[in-house]
Amino acid sequence: MTLLHGFPSCSYDWAGVAGPLAERYSLLLPDLLGFGASDKPTDHDYSIHEQADLVEALWARAGVTATIIVAHDYSVTVTQELLARRAEGALAVDLVAVHLQNGGLYPDLHRPEPVQTALLDPEQGPRISAGMTAEAMADALRPTFAPQFDHAAASADIWRATERGGVILHKLIAYMPDRVTHARRWVDALETTDIPLAFVWGMLDPISGAHIGERIRERIPAAPFAAFEDVAHWPPLEAPERVTVALLDT
């Protein structure tokens, strides 16, 4: 099982589910390029296509021939690119199943937080990255967690992953225009794949919550859809036990 994290976090997002999943599966939990403990080159143009290349390279290095993908947020788009490559006959690894959690699968419905939009600005973006602090990160993330969830520890973990090796949020945010540019390719790959799909969705998510969940259920009605009504953008952090059950039962 390959577990792919979201923006701006890292593989530690999966810490609450990794133990039980490891009893059944061998796990790969990479930090994608620019995230967490991976390299963060500053003079580099980041793209979803490159992240998919790197996931494929990791599979080749680890000798993986078949895997389940579990992806959250940023990485649902990486997964859509991998599904597109499979549809073209260009993927060497057999995808057994794909589990997706709270991400911008449909770019026309994606509702970025103000700080994400500001990061795209060529002048504001670098300044925001340079001035980011633990407190500013916690403030930016607060609306993305359910109101009843104590997000302090999770926000601190995400900040530690973000600051390690340098803050390049203005570079990583390129995934948002990437989604728009390649929307047809990635939406078609999602909606036409013959790979078994399943969804775990935090319905309180202001970015990609119930409004995207409704589209999923309309367009992909046969796929199992676990709606977590009291969870926002971060199911593996906010409800790891329920996420584990959903992953093991579908």
Buried (B, 14 or more C-beta within 10 A) or exposed (E): BBBBBBBBBBBBBBEBBBEBBEEEBEBBBBBBBBBBEBEBEEEEEBBBBBBBBBBBEBBEEEEBEEBBBBBBBBBBBBBBBBBBBBBEEEBEBEBEBBBBBBBBBBBEBBEBBEBBEBBBEEEBBBEBBEEBEBEEBBEBBEBBBBEEBEBEEBBEBBBBBBBBBBBBBBBBBBBBEBBEEBBEBBBBBBBEBEBBBBBBBBBBBBBBBBBBBBBBBEEBEEBEBBBBEBBBBBBBBBBBEBBBBBBEEB
